[in-house]
Amino acid sequence: MQRDDVEEALPSLDFLRSVDPKNQEVLYNLGLVYQHKGDVARAVSVFWECMNIDQVSSFGKQSGIALEILDCVQINQIGLLSHDDLVFRTKLCQGSAEAAKDRGYTLSRFGERMLEQLVISHLSNVPDNCRPTYIN
């Protein structure tokens, strides 16, 4: 998809969405446009909306796959960042979803649960002497 195509598609998709807000094809394509533009928050929101209309339909399944990919990419970035940033890693242990949001990440509800499980299984086991003393 070319940048001009994305800019031209957005108004048309927004109009079609206003006419039929439950049209999964429109929602899925709108999610793709937002993703292509780098607006992850809107992409996650629209894919989630599309998936929840009918999870077993073709567009519902594709939206679920798109969410999974967006979540995995972001969780990978969060993991890399937490490796080098002790304060961020500590904040993840105190509240993973909120810490991720504070850093500008937008995960789906599934992604938030996945991040929480990863934090519990991997980061919670960091010995106390590896944590800064000024953070409880």
Secondary structure by P-SEA (a helix, b strand, c coil): ccaaaaaaaaaaaaaaaaaccccaaaaaaaaaaaaaacaaaaaaaaaaaaaaaccccaaaaaaaaaaaaaaaaaaaaaaaaaaacaaaaaaaaacaaaaaaaacccccaaaaaaaaaaaaaccccccccccccccc
